[in-house]
């Protein structure tokens, strides 16, 4: 094996089981087999029937767990599911080894099509933001609204703090990194990730830190962990170099869905300066900037992101339609609808 190659990864059907994935109270996991890929999907029962569907897509090195805090806050507004991208979380690698942005987007599209839940309220963070931008551009019929948290869209001047992550795309670097960090504990790795991704790592609770360490220990035992990281990082770099109709900024301009953009002022991976460019690129967009947030605002400030999403629903006419349907089923008039609106605004 040359120094630029990653270790052989066995087929998904012979991969070892390395431990269970954490499931928060009220959540459930299921495995969905699709052509060429098997996805693990995390869901929680909605607060009531007939809520519109939502789908959450995580970023590089993340998993569906990254959305748990936001999902529970929005379970009265949407029927939410979060998937583990191929090779991440509890999803095995794709059969064809394709970790490009297009490959991941294809998996998301296949899942929405197969589930029959579309169109969905689509959420994406980081790499997931690039993936969902592509999905919304090429399959507008599948997307009601688009919410992007620190989306990984091309930057001419990449932040210095983001360079090490980008270097994972270089052949041989992932293997070298595994050798150099062989003695690092899971706790050390998690602290490093949190320092990079959070505006204030102190916001992470002791329980949250313990859960992250357990998940890191589990992932490090997966034989394909670094392969998925390196190839997905390479997929982002390759997507940044594409021009024409396949360019991510060009595709952002083609998105028809109402779009919420969330950027953190302390983001060390996606430049805060890109917020205004994104707001201009997406034709029907609203921008929320959080000066103290880092790269994962939905984990640091889930209440704020949830409130912004509800405002997006309101602007898109979704909340009014939901209230009208509920009022119609209950056989009540406008007074009851107004009373319900007041209760919701007070947190009732």
LODO-563435 format. One line per 3 residues: number of its first residue (from 1); their letters; for each residue z, x, y of N, C-alpha, C. Coordinates in steps of 0.001 Angstrom, whole numbers. Layout:
# LODO-563435
NUM = A = Z:X:Y:Z:X:Y:Z:X:Y ~ ...
***
This chain:
# LODO-563435
1 = XXX = 0:855:-1198:0:0:0:0:882:1235 ~ -912:636:2168:-965:1450:3371:144:1048:4321 ~ 385:1891:5324:1478:1636:6257:1206:436:7152
4 = XXX = -41:-28:7199:-363:-1170:8052:-298:-2493:7316 ~ -20:-2452:6029:12:-3684:5255:1429:-4219:5144 ~ 1534:-5543:5044:2816:-6178:4790:2988:-6368:3292
7 = XXX = 4223:-6481:2830:4456:-6641:1394:3737:-7868:850 ~ 3378:-7788:-434:2728:-8918:-1106:3642:-10122:-1097 ~ 3091:-11279:-760:3847:-12531:-753:3353:-13389:-1902
10 = XXX = 4224:-13747:-2826:3798:-14556:-3972:3402:-15952:-3546 ~ 2613:-16646:-4347:2233:-18026:-4026:3452:-18904:-3829 ~ 3259:-19961:-3041:4395:-20826:-2694:5058:-21431:-3914
13 = XXX = 4279:-21694:-4966:4859:-22370:-6128:5731:-21462:-6980 ~ 5773:-20142:-6674:6662:-19242:-7413:7663:-18563:-6487 ~ 7783:-19048:-5252:8751:-18458:-4326:10168:-18795:-4768
16 = XXX = 11101:-17853:-4609:12476:-18117:-5023:13183:-19054:-4059 ~ 14150:-19798:-4555:15010:-20604:-3703:16119:-19702:-3196 ~ 16313:-19701:-1880:17267:-18737:-1310:18450:-19416:-629
19 = XXX = 18630:-20670:-851:19752:-21359:-229:19273:-22600:499 ~ 20203:-23482:792:19857:-24757:1413:19801:-24616:2931 ~ 18966:-25437:3514:18835:-25495:4962:19853:-26485:5508
22 = XXX = 20443:-26152:6641:21453:-27017:7221:20833:-28320:7708 ~ 21518:-29410:7428:21102:-30731:7885:22268:-31338:8657 ~ 22057:-31635:9922:23111:-32195:10754:23412:-33629:10338
25 = XXX = 24562:-34111:10761:24952:-35482:10432:23907:-36465:10962 ~ 23472:-37364:10113:22485:-38357:10500:21052:-37929:10264 ~ 20844:-36659:9918:19489:-36169:9668:19175:-36172:8177
28 = XXX = 17896:-36120:7874:17484:-35929:6490:16226:-35071:6472 ~ 16023:-34373:5360:14843:-33530:5171:14016:-34088:4031 ~ 12718:-33964:4175:11844:-34307:3068:10653:-33350:3086
31 = XXX = 10040:-33179:1948:8893:-32296:1808:7627:-33141:1697 ~ 6611:-32771:2466:5356:-33524:2496:4225:-32593:2076 ~ 3544:-32940:1016:2420:-32132:545:1120:-32634:1162
34 = XXX = 406:-31712:1789:-874:-32011:2429:-1911:-31030:1918 ~ -3184:-31270:2133:-4196:-30319:1684:-3960:-28926:2273 ~ -3686:-27968:1410:-3537:-26583:1829:-2204:-26205:2408
37 = XXX = -1287:-27145:2532:-10:-26828:3171:1051:-27836:2735 ~ 2284:-27363:2641:3432:-28224:2374:4404:-28074:3529 ~ 4786:-29189:4138:5642:-29155:5321:6986:-29823:5027
40 = XXX = 8041:-29213:5537:9352:-29851:5525:9521:-30589:6842 ~ 9932:-31838:6762:10063:-32699:7939:11509:-33148:8072 ~ 12054:-32962:9257:13430:-33366:9581:13361:-34658:10388
43 = XXX = 14179:-35617:10051:14154:-36884:10781:15556:-37449:10861 ~ 15708:-38421:11740:16955:-39170:11811:16580:-40623:12079 ~ 17321:-41558:11528:16956:-42961:11713:17055:-43352:13183
46 = XXX = 16064:-44073:13701:16123:-44508:15105:17222:-45528:15314 ~ 17627:-45656:16549:18717:-46581:16868:18329:-48028:16603 ~ 17039:-48324:16657:16563:-49681:16380:15125:-49609:15886
49 = XXX = 14648:-50710:15362:13305:-50747:14798:12238:-50775:15886 ~ 11048:-50411:15490:9841:-50512:16313:9845:-49580:17522 ~ 10630:-48521:17481:10537:-47519:18541:9265:-46698:18326
52 = XXX = 8655:-46197:19388:7435:-45401:19228:7754:-44066:18550 ~ 6811:-43536:17777:7070:-42292:17044:6982:-41062:17938 ~ 7762:-40049:17585:7729:-38756:18269:7689:-37657:17223
55 = XXX = 7078:-36532:17584:7008:-35374:16690:7319:-34122:17493 ~ 8233:-33302:16952:8699:-32091:17626:8194:-30855:16872 ~ 7661:-29870:17623:7091:-28658:17023:7762:-27438:17644
58 = XXX = 8383:-26616:16811:9178:-25464:17268:8300:-24258:17597 ~ 8960:-23185:18031:8266:-21969:18415:8370:-20860:17389 ~ 7889:-19669:17766:7870:-18507:16886:9284:-18143:16443
61 = XXX = 9480:-18049:15131:10786:-17704:14591:11770:-18850:14554 ~ 11361:-20019:15035:12265:-21156:15068:12093:-22062:13865 ~ 12627:-23264:13978:12505:-24262:12919:12773:-25624:13519
64 = XXX = 12683:-26636:12691:12943:-27998:13156:14365:-28157:13684 ~ 15286:-27280:13265:16664:-27361:13755:16748:-27150:15260 ~ 15761:-26480:15844:15774:-26231:17286:15756:-27520:18103
67 = XXX = 15363:-28629:17458:15236:-29892:18185:16384:-30853:17897 ~ 17328:-30471:17062:18369:-31421:16642:19141:-31994:17817 ~ 19516:-31154:18778:20320:-31626:19909:19548:-32640:20744
70 = XXX = 18261:-32429:20937:17457:-33367:21719:17155:-34625:20922 ~ 16904:-34479:19627:16568:-35636:18798:17673:-36682:18818 ~ 18916:-36247:18734:20010:-37218:18688:20144:-37945:20021
73 = XXX = 19808:-37277:21131:19887:-37909:22443:18771:-38924:22665 ~ 17654:-38726:21973:16498:-39599:22175:16305:-40613:21052 ~ 17280:-40735:20141:17063:-41643:19012:17104:-43101:19422
76 = XXX = 17475:-43389:20665:17381:-44746:21174:16091:-45004:21925 ~ 15270:-43957:22079:14019:-44078:22823:12786:-43892:21946 ~ 12900:-43039:20926:11766:-42764:20046:12252:-42643:18606
79 = XXX = 11331:-42812:17696:11571:-42604:16266:11124:-41171:15960 ~ 12063:-40241:15991:11718:-38833:16022:11678:-38128:14676 ~ 10710:-37236:14539:10601:-36320:13407:10297:-34928:13952
82 = XXX = 10838:-33917:13286:10559:-32523:13641:10095:-31813:12379 ~ 9023:-31064:12499:8527:-30383:11304:8785:-28881:11365 ~ 8892:-28281:10189:8911:-26826:10054:7465:-26375:9887
85 = XXX = 6980:-25561:10797:5619:-25049:10668:5480:-24242:9382 ~ 4272:-24115:8856:4076:-23340:7624:4646:-21928:7747 ~ 5483:-21556:6764:6103:-20234:6756:7394:-20138:7533
88 = XXX = 7834:-21230:8158:9060:-21224:8953:10002:-22307:8441 ~ 11280:-22177:8801:12250:-23155:8338:12246:-23234:6829 ~ 12038:-24428:6306:12021:-24626:4862:10609:-24905:4343
91 = XXX = 9590:-24676:5193:8197:-24871:4757:7654:-23561:4184 ~ 7025:-23609:3019:6428:-22394:2446:5194:-21979:3233 ~ 4683:-20774:2980:3478:-20314:3682:2287:-21212:3390
94 = XXX = 1302:-21248:4286:84:-22014:4015:-703:-21360:2888 ~ -1429:-22155:2143:-2177:-21627:996:-3167:-20545:1401 ~ -3783:-20699:2585:-4809:-19739:3000:-4273:-18601:3857
97 = XXX = -2949:-18564:4093:-2371:-17497:4900:-2780:-17534:6359 ~ -3274:-18658:6837:-3752:-18773:8211:-2597:-19175:9125 ~ -2135:-18220:9943:-1049:-18480:10881:-1548:-18509:12320
100 = XXX = -2838:-18706:12522:-3382:-18780:13871:-2892:-20051:14559 ~ -3037:-20096:15890:-2683:-21308:16621:-3507:-22482:16101 ~ -4787:-22241:15823:-5638:-23293:15269:-5165:-23721:13886
103 = XXX = -4752:-22752:13064:-4252:-23076:11730:-3008:-23940:11791 ~ -2070:-23571:12685:-859:-24378:12841:-1206:-25759:13402 ~ -2125:-25799:14376:-2518:-27095:14952:-3146:-27991:13890
106 = XXX = -3920:-27382:13008:-4541:-28156:11927:-3471:-28782:11034 ~ -2396:-28036:10771:-1307:-28574:9943:-637:-29757:10630 ~ -420:-29646:11944:194:-30742:12695:-704:-31977:12666
109 = XXX = -1990:-31765:12881:-2938:-32888:12866:-2972:-33545:11491 ~ -3000:-32728:10451:-3026:-33290:9099:-1780:-34137:8845 ~ -635:-33661:9332:578:-34437:9105:532:-35767:9855
112 = XXX = 137:-35753:11121:90:-37007:11883:-902:-37978:11252 ~ -2052:-37466:10871:-3050:-38323:10235:-2518:-38921:8930 ~ -1907:-38061:8109:-1432:-38520:6804:-264:-39488:6926
115 = XXX = 596:-39283:7924:1773:-40139:8077:1422:-41511:8636 ~ 277:-41598:9319:-109:-42867:9925:761:-43260:11103 ~ 1486:-42274:11673:2401:-42569:12781:1754:-42421:14155
118 = XXX = 566:-41861:14211:-52:-41609:15496:-496:-42893:16196 ~ -611:-42847:17533:-310:-41700:18379:1196:-41503:18560 ~ 1592:-40247:18749:3005:-39900:18846:3303:-39314:20223
121 = XXX = 4568:-39356:20582:5063:-38561:21705:5258:-37150:21149 ~ 4478:-36208:21628:4418:-34879:21033:5186:-33878:21889 ~ 6075:-33118:21241:6888:-32111:21908:6540:-30734:21340
124 = XXX = 6512:-29704:22181:6283:-28349:21703:7034:-27337:22538 ~ 7575:-26321:21883:8280:-25234:22560:7624:-23907:22206 ~ 7343:-23081:23219:6829:-21730:23013:5512:-21761:22223
127 = XXX = 5477:-21118:21049:4291:-21208:20197:3951:-22668:19925 ~ 4974:-23492:19712:4739:-24921:19509:4079:-25575:20708 ~ 4312:-25019:21910:3651:-25540:23096:2163:-25254:23083
130 = XXX = 1781:-24051:22631:358:-23724:22502:-289:-24606:21442 ~ 414:-24790:20333:-119:-25603:19231:-332:-27042:19681 ~ 665:-27624:20329:561:-29037:20715:-429:-29239:21851
133 = XXX = -595:-28227:22701:-1645:-28307:23723:-3009:-28417:23055 ~ -3225:-27600:22029:-4504:-27657:21314:-4672:-29006:20602 ~ -3611:-29504:19995:-3688:-30803:19323:-4065:-31895:20324
136 = XXX = -3377:-31907:21482:-3629:-32948:22477:-5038:-32861:23041 ~ -5597:-31651:23111:-6940:-31475:23653:-8014:-31940:22681 ~ -7847:-31604:21401:-8910:-31896:20437:-8749:-33256:19767
139 = XXX = -7524:-33800:19769:-7292:-35123:19170:-6466:-35993:20125 ~ -7036:-36365:21253:-6283:-37185:22210:-5831:-38514:21635 ~ -6500:-38975:20586:-6115:-40236:19966:-4775:-40162:19266
142 = XXX = -4271:-38969:19032:-3005:-38802:18304:-1798:-38638:19220 ~ -2007:-38574:20538:-927:-38181:21449:-714:-39229:22539 ~ 509:-39767:22612:877:-40712:23671:1266:-39966:24939
145 = XXX = 2220:-39042:24786:2643:-38157:25872:2830:-36771:25280 ~ 2859:-35777:26156:3035:-34391:25731:4173:-33778:26541 ~ 5164:-33227:25847:6283:-32550:26508:6295:-31103:26063
148 = XXX = 6148:-30181:27005:6051:-28755:26711:7224:-28015:27331 ~ 7991:-27338:26492:9121:-26531:26949:8732:-25063:26818 ~ 8574:-24389:27947:8167:-22974:27954:6971:-22738:27028
151 = XXX = 5855:-23419:27258:4709:-23260:26352:4120:-21855:26428 ~ 3710:-21332:25285:3114:-19990:25208:1638:-20087:25560 ~ 1348:-20147:26848:-19:-20172:27344:-343:-18802:27939
154 = XXX = -1615:-18402:27933:-1975:-17017:28294:-1491:-16589:29668 ~ -943:-15386:29720:-512:-14747:30956:-1237:-13416:31109 ~ -1686:-13128:32316:-2336:-11839:32570:-1298:-10733:32614
157 = XXX = -205:-10989:33312:886:-10008:33387:2043:-10519:32546 ~ 2181:-9990:31355:3259:-10409:30464:4563:-9725:30891 ~ 5666:-10472:30846:6961:-9901:31187:7303:-8744:30254
160 = XXX = 7939:-7732:30808:8314:-6576:29995:9207:-6977:28831 ~ 10090:-7938:29054:11011:-8356:27991:10295:-9062:26850 ~ 9051:-9511:27071:8299:-10191:26018:7449:-9233:25200
163 = XXX = 7330:-7978:25641:6460:-7019:24964:6863:-6781:23505 ~ 8172:-6570:23191:8530:-6344:21783:8091:-7464:20855 ~ 8181:-8705:21306:7730:-9821:20478:6225:-9747:20255
166 = XXX = 5496:-9439:21317:4051:-9307:21184:3649:-8176:20269 ~ 4463:-7112:20229:4141:-5964:19385:4183:-6303:17902 ~ 4859:-7386:17547:4874:-7807:16145:3460:-8084:15643
169 = XXX = 2564:-8388:16573:1184:-8689:16190:414:-7446:15764 ~ 904:-6276:16141:208:-5033:15813:414:-4710:14335 ~ -648:-4457:13588:-494:-4138:12157:478:-2987:11939
172 = XXX = 1411:-3187:11024:2367:-2143:10665:3677:-2212:11415 ~ 3695:-2867:12582:4921:-2891:13390:6023:-3704:12709 ~ 5670:-4854:12117:6689:-5670:11455:7340:-4905:10311
175 = XXX = 6522:-4188:9527:7072:-3408:8419:7953:-2282:8942 ~ 7510:-1621:10017:8310:-559:10615:9636:-1108:11136 ~ 9568:-2282:11771:10780:-2876:12332:11779:-3216:11231
178 = XXX = 11292:-3736:10110:12205:-4065:9011:12889:-2817:8486 ~ 12182:-1702:8477:12783:-457:8012:13829:60:9002 ~ 13488:-3:10292:14394:516:11314:15659:-325:11459
181 = XXX = 15554:-1619:11133:16698:-2516:11331:17332:-2940:10016 ~ 17072:-2168:8982:17570:-2542:7654:19091:-2702:7641 ~ 19797:-1913:8442:21262:-1939:8440:21845:-2971:9401
184 = XXX = 21010:-3648:10153:21529:-4642:11087:22091:-5837:10322 ~ 23222:-6333:10782:23796:-7527:10166:23119:-8773:10733 ~ 23306:-9892:10037:22759:-11148:10533:23368:-11495:11894
187 = XXX = 24654:-11177:12069:25307:-11448:13359:24645:-10671:14481 ~ 24321:-9403:14244:23666:-8591:15264:22286:-9149:15609 ~ 21565:-9568:14601:20231:-10112:14841:20305:-11402:15659
190 = XXX = 21246:-12278:15310:21376:-13536:16024:21773:-13295:17474 ~ 22688:-12372:17708:23078:-12070:19096:21876:-11562:19889 ~ 21041:-10765:19253:19849:-10276:19924:18876:-11390:20267
193 = XXX = 18675:-12304:19326:17772:-13433:19559:18311:-14320:20673 ~ 19602:-14594:20655:20184:-15461:21674:20135:-14817:23050 ~ 20346:-13497:23119:20259:-12806:24398:18845:-12889:24960
196 = XXX = 17853:-12925:24079:16465:-12994:24504:16042:-14416:24869 ~ 16553:-15402:24146:16047:-16774:24281:16871:-17672:25192 ~ 18151:-17364:25382:19012:-18209:26199:19182:-17635:27600
199 = XXX = 19212:-18523:28593:19553:-18072:29935:20989:-17610:29995 ~ 21857:-18297:29266:23271:-17936:29174:23714:-18113:27729 ~ 23738:-17031:26935:24150:-17139:25535:25556:-17698:25364
202 = XXX = 26350:-17650:26423:27703:-18186:26353:27739:-19689:26165 ~ 26614:-20351:26368:26560:-21792:26159:26548:-22159:24679 ~ 26271:-21193:23827:26255:-21452:22382:27685:-21593:21884
205 = XXX = 27989:-22663:21198:29327:-22886:20678:29589:-21981:19473 ~ 30853:-21712:19154:31156:-20925:17950:30536:-21522:16696 ~ 30549:-22862:16580:29933:-23500:15417:28431:-23261:15413
208 = XXX = 27803:-23365:16592:26373:-23127:16685:26016:-21704:16302 ~ 26861:-20759:16691:26612:-19364:16336:26737:-19155:14836 ~ 27772:-19735:14231:27949:-19600:12781:26763:-20202:12032
211 = XXX = 26296:-21357:12491:25147:-21984:11829:23906:-21104:11948 ~ 23731:-20484:13112:22566:-19620:13320:22634:-18384:12430 ~ 23826:-17840:12233:23988:-16677:11360:23660:-17039:9917
214 = XXX = 24150:-18192:9474:23850:-18627:8107:22352:-18817:7909 ~ 21686:-19397:8906:20245:-19593:8802:19512:-18255:8800 ~ 19976:-17308:9618:19356:-15983:9633:19519:-15296:8285
217 = XXX = 20682:-15390:7683:20904:-14787:6359:19957:-15398:5330 ~ 19760:-16703:5427:18848:-17373:4492:17419:-16886:4691 ~ 16982:-16819:5940:15598:-16440:6214:15299:-15004:5793
220 = XXX = 16262:-14130:5982:16027:-12723:5652:15827:-12512:4155 ~ 16235:-13484:3353:16012:-13390:1907:14652:-13944:1483 ~ 13930:-14546:2431:12601:-15068:2117:11597:-13920:2080
223 = XXX = 10832:-13795:1028:9899:-12663:929:8768:-12712:1939 ~ 8532:-13864:2554:7423:-14001:3493:7873:-14074:4948 ~ 9158:-13867:5213:9702:-14059:6555:8954:-13220:7595
226 = XXX = 8879:-11916:7381:8256:-11045:8375:6745:-11233:8410 ~ 6157:-11582:7289:4724:-11844:7258:4388:-13035:8152 ~ 5162:-14111:8038:4936:-15296:8868:5141:-14980:10342
229 = XXX = 6183:-14189:10647:6436:-13812:12034:5283:-12997:12595 ~ 4858:-11958:11851:3824:-11050:12348:2492:-11759:12507 ~ 2109:-12546:11511:810:-13210:11577:793:-14307:12647
232 = XXX = 1912:-14988:12853:1964:-16005:13906:1936:-15351:15281 ~ 2641:-14210:15431:2577:-13468:16695:1145:-13009:16961 ~ 473:-12556:15910:-927:-12155:16047:-1787:-13351:16439
235 = XXX = -1437:-14529:15908:-2176:-15732:16260:-2060:-16063:17739 ~ -867:-15868:18320:-692:-16117:19749:-1542:-15145:20558 ~ -1471:-13852:20215:-2245:-12841:20937:-3729:-13147:20857
238 = XXX = -4201:-13509:19678:-5616:-13836:19519:-6003:-15060:20351 ~ -5116:-16060:20395:-5399:-17259:21183:-5477:-16932:22670 ~ -4696:-15952:23112:-4710:-15553:24516:-6059:-14941:24911
241 = XXX = -6763:-14371:23937:-8016:-13673:24250:-9235:-14583:24162 ~ -9057:-15793:23653:-10195:-16698:23502:-10626:-17247:24859 ~ -11935:-17321:25063:-12470:-17903:26279:-13238:-19169:25979
244 = XXX = -13933:-19664:26968:-14741:-20856:26775:-13906:-22074:26441 ~ -14480:-22984:25692:-13818:-24252:25372:-12603:-24058:24468 ~ -12509:-22919:23778:-11371:-22656:22897:-10206:-22017:23628
247 = XXX = -10404:-21620:24877:-9317:-21041:25648:-8212:-22059:25891 ~ -6962:-21626:25799:-5846:-22565:25916:-5760:-23199:27299 ~ -6066:-22433:28354:-6018:-23041:29682:-7138:-24073:29844
250 = XXX = -8303:-23793:29283:-9385:-24763:29328:-8996:-26019:28545 ~ -8323:-25829:27431:-7894:-26988:26657:-6797:-27762:27374 ~ -5933:-27044:28109:-4910:-27736:28893:-5552:-28685:29897
253 = XXX = -6666:-28273:30474:-7362:-29116:31448:-7957:-30359:30802 ~ -8161:-30318:29491:-8765:-31446:28782:-7728:-32460:28296 ~ -6450:-32130:28389:-5403:-33030:27891:-5361:-34290:28757
256 = XXX = -5451:-35430:28125:-5430:-36712:28823:-4042:-37315:28890 ~ -3172:-36959:27966:-1855:-37584:27874:-970:-37195:29056 ~ -144:-38115:29558:861:-37740:30550:1717:-36600:30008
259 = XXX = 1923:-35580:30824:2536:-34345:30340:3760:-33968:31163 ~ 4855:-33663:30455:6069:-33130:31078:6142:-31644:30788 ~ 6273:-30835:31839:6374:-29384:31711:7792:-28964:32083
262 = XXX = 8427:-28170:31206:9789:-27701:31438:9784:-26177:31384 ~ 10217:-25551:32478:10252:-24089:32562:11648:-23627:32982 ~ 12105:-22523:32379:13406:-21957:32690:13296:-20754:33607
265 = XXX = 14151:-20709:34609:14125:-19604:35561:14554:-18282:34975 ~ 15270:-18305:33844:15721:-17065:33197:14970:-16788:31896 ~ 13811:-17402:31762:13012:-17221:30549:12484:-15786:30494
268 = XXX = 12806:-15079:29414:12380:-13694:29245:11102:-13570:28418 ~ 10576:-14691:27942:9394:-14664:27082:8177:-15311:27725 ~ 8377:-16388:28464:7295:-17052:29184:7619:-16978:30675
271 = XXX = 6699:-16411:31448:6959:-16199:32863:7181:-17492:33632 ~ 8269:-17542:34383:8586:-18698:35218:7474:-18938:36239 ~ 6782:-17860:36615:5703:-17978:37603:4525:-18801:37076
274 = XXX = 4480:-19023:35741:3372:-19787:35163:3549:-21292:35343 ~ 4718:-21715:35824:5004:-23149:35920:4007:-23859:36834 ~ 3752:-23289:37993:2849:-23945:38936:1420:-23966:38412
277 = XXX = 1001:-22892:37741:-342:-22882:37172:-479:-23979:36126 ~ 549:-24141:35303:504:-25186:34286:454:-26568:34929 ~ 1237:-26756:35992:1249:-28051:36669:-123:-28394:37238
280 = XXX = -872:-27380:37646:-2232:-27620:38156:-3227:-27849:37019 ~ -2998:-27198:35876:-3956:-27277:34771:-3919:-28630:34065 ~ -2732:-29134:33777:-2611:-30428:33092:-2812:-31538:34121
283 = XXX = -3799:-32377:33901:-4251:-33307:34939:-3233:-34364:35294 ~ -2434:-34809:34338:-1432:-35853:34599:-70:-35271:34224 ~ 444:-34411:35092:1659:-33668:34731:2760:-33878:35753
286 = XXX = 3975:-33677:35272:5135:-33581:36135:5908:-32363:35664 ~ 6486:-31635:36621:7111:-30333:36343:8604:-30393:36611 ~ 9390:-29902:35631:10818:-29738:35827:11165:-28272:35626
289 = XXX = 11775:-27665:36630:12207:-26276:36518:13726:-26234:36479 ~ 14252:-25431:35565:15693:-25290:35389:16046:-23828:35671 ~ 16569:-23525:36839:16790:-22133:37243:17664:-21331:36291
292 = XXX = 18621:-21955:35625:19551:-21224:34768:19150:-21221:33297 ~ 18086:-21912:32961:17675:-22008:31553:16825:-20818:31149 ~ 16836:-20536:29860:15989:-19504:29306:14768:-20112:28648
295 = XXX = 14486:-19648:27421:13249:-20012:26731:13354:-21313:25940 ~ 14571:-21787:25708:14763:-22958:24839:15611:-23999:25569 ~ 15068:-24535:26647:15818:-25473:27481:16287:-26682:26704
298 = XXX = 15526:-27093:25681:15930:-28280:24912:17189:-28013:24098 ~ 17537:-26730:23891:18769:-26378:23200:19889:-26084:24193 ~ 19541:-25535:25346:20546:-25197:26353:20950:-26407:27197
301 = XXX = 19965:-27199:27593:20208:-28343:28474:19546:-29599:27898 ~ 19943:-30015:26699:19275:-31154:26065:19416:-32445:26860 ~ 20556:-32662:27516:20729:-33898:28282:19740:-33969:29434
304 = XXX = 19513:-32836:30104:18590:-32803:31235:17161:-33029:30772 ~ 16788:-32389:29664:15441:-32580:29133:15254:-34018:28669 ~ 16265:-34595:28038:16174:-35992:27584:15972:-36931:28771
307 = XXX = 16697:-36697:29858:16556:-37546:31041:15151:-37423:31634 ~ 14613:-36206:31667:13262:-36011:32193:12229:-36704:31310 ~ 12444:-36675:29992:11505:-37350:29095:11561:-38859:29304
310 = XXX = 12747:-39409:29508:12838:-40848:29755:12109:-41226:31043 ~ 12170:-40357:32036:11435:-40614:33273:9929:-40576:33012 ~ 9498:-39667:32127:8090:-39629:31729:7695:-40945:31067
313 = XXX = 8549:-41437:30169:8279:-42724:29523:8189:-43846:30550 ~ 9086:-43823:31500:9093:-44850:32544:7792:-44809:33332 ~ 7390:-43609:33738:6158:-43463:34516:4930:-43882:33710
316 = XXX = 4986:-43634:32392:3850:-43983:31539:3863:-45449:31121 ~ 4870:-46193:31552:4951:-47606:31228:5500:-47898:29850 ~ 6016:-46856:29150:6496:-47049:27780:7821:-47797:27747
319 = XXX = 8748:-47452:28644:10067:-48091:28600:9969:-49573:28931 ~ 9129:-49907:29919:8965:-51312:30265:8411:-52115:29107 ~ 7457:-51523:28387:6872:-52219:27243:7910:-52424:26149
322 = XXX = 8758:-51406:25917:9800:-51535:24900:10775:-52655:25268 ~ 11188:-52691:26535:12134:-53719:26960:11525:-55112:26825 ~ 10252:-55222:27167:9597:-56525:27070:9541:-56999:25623
325 = XXX = 9245:-56055:24708:9200:-56432:23296:10565:-56879:22804 ~ 11606:-56134:23194:12957:-56505:22743:13374:-57847:23335 ~ 13044:-58051:24607:13404:-59314:25249:12679:-60479:24583
328 = XXX = 11402:-60261:24235:10631:-61306:23589:11186:-61685:22243 ~ 11598:-60673:21470:12159:-60954:20139:13478:-61694:20250 ~ 14262:-61348:21284:15576:-61974:21434:15478:-63350:22069
331 = XXX = 14289:-63648:22642:14109:-64954:23268:14868:-65089:24565 ~ 15019:-63969:25291:15754:-64009:26552:14798:-63780:27690 ~ 15255:-64059:28896:14415:-63936:30073:14657:-62660:30837
334 = XXX = 14131:-62640:32082:14170:-61433:32894:15573:-60983:33228 ~ 16530:-61936:33374:17885:-61533:33728:18466:-60617:32682 ~ 18221:-60941:31414:18762:-60114:30341:18105:-58743:30331
337 = XXX = 16795:-58713:30630:16111:-57432:30679:16683:-56574:31785 ~ 16917:-57195:32972:17488:-56435:34081:18885:-55948:33745 ~ 19657:-56772:33044:21007:-56381:32673:20962:-55205:31712
340 = XXX = 19998:-55225:30778:19856:-54126:29825:19488:-52835:30552 ~ 18602:-52959:31563:18205:-51782:32311:19418:-51176:33010 ~ 20289:-52045:33571:21485:-51556:34243:22411:-50870:33255
343 = XXX = 22583:-51457:32074:23444:-50849:31059:22938:-49477:30681 ~ 21608:-49341:30513:21059:-48054:30099:21263:-47013:31178 ~ 21079:-47408:32465:21227:-46443:33526:22660:-45954:33650
346 = XXX = 23619:-46761:33197:25026:-46371:33236:25467:-45670:31951 ~ 24517:-45488:31015:24864:-44812:29766:25410:-45751:28728 ~ 25274:-47063:28941:25791:-48030:27992:24868:-48279:26851
***
